[in-house]
């Protein structure tokens, strides 16, 4: 139970008692969280007692308030029409809260072990081109959601399904064969995945003048499926280039996986299952020999599962892969983080799995996310105008460097470089996570990197302020209950206490809704509350030793929570700036 929930429970008990005295038979009063801090920390509407007590709600509120007189859990009770608005006793909360935060540190907010295993598939690139801006969003989401789930007590397996075979891979291969002159990344001085991507673009350009080239790509796919040696050698070579480069990008972004799956290992998987389903009459055969499922009963279409020549389609392998994953991990949940253009695909997939009698089909969910656009227009890989992840990170790095050259006066050259890396990544990740997942994102680099406003760099700047506060001051404050109980919290301090109190709830909600945005909104609110407090209330030069002590404690707790929260987003704090 969170500290806040425990506190609310105590208040609920007292409200129940007070209502009972008035004659209302209440066991679980509803409450609301007021829209703004000025309206209190928790509010109880009294409408529902009007009938039994035959009084108007405002009057009931008055009487309940009367009954709570002298209650030490509350600083203040205000009546707003039918509402009882309650302000928590900050001294009581502050002591429990500060103690818990300072004791647990990194672990503050971590929830107990749930013994629930969640498999998360994310990123899943194709090996015909480098990662692009859309992958940045996918990576940031997958990484953050896994971290949030782990912090919420789940066990996770992060899976990356590498799409390393198929017609799109053969397209860059055929272009290389025709125009590549046996070149290599070394000869071209190019990052290896970018070289592969160039040939994919070359293919697309060539196809405009010479549509026949598609046949050649198909032939190559056939040769690949027949295990033709030369084709396989080229495939191995180009795939390695693509993957080596892609892995470098992951490393740079700070993205890791527990398991890499390769489509080339999985693509034959679902075939047996389809034949089994045919025997059980879950599927049917067309005259040409192709095998289909009819999903019209689920409001979807008919879908081919094996072509007449016996080859599989995209969904066939997803069926096999899902079953294999369930055997291997025995997951309680499987989350696919894949763009919203595949919503229909996953609906179909889960419907088929269910028809096949897999009871775990209901445990699979598709977490779809919207497109990422740049102001100049949509990203299109085929036309070569793709915004690739590396170039974008370069751009953000350069922009961070520029800022640091202006501002970061006490940083050495080396520190500047390290700081610019951290700032650029936080700009990118935070911007992409700070949207509701279903929404499309317009990525505006200048906005992402700004130090004021709702950005990653703003949060980092706040950690830098806090870190340097604790560099300057030897002590971080001592916690004893007398000093906390005797302190008279001013408004800024009280707001900060309440903001710190909300962290646990934000963590839980982010886990339940698979939403890093919850953490972003929370952290932004905390940082603003802290910065207002810090701007208007001297800490080191506080009026008295006691006040200094409390403010140091509040600052230390703010830093711990900011760092814990940023970690959940995959963002580093800054020691100085
Ligand atoms: N590589 C695919 C693409 O780029 C995404 C794979 C999604 N995962 C899956 N299990 N189908 O569109």
Boltz pocket constraint, residues with backbone or C-beta under 6 A from the ligand:
constraints:
  - pocket:
      binder: B
      contacts: [[A, 121], [A, 123], [A, 124], [A, 125], [A, 126], [A, 161], [A, 163], [A, 318], [A, 336], [A, 337], [A, 338]]
      max_distance: 6.0
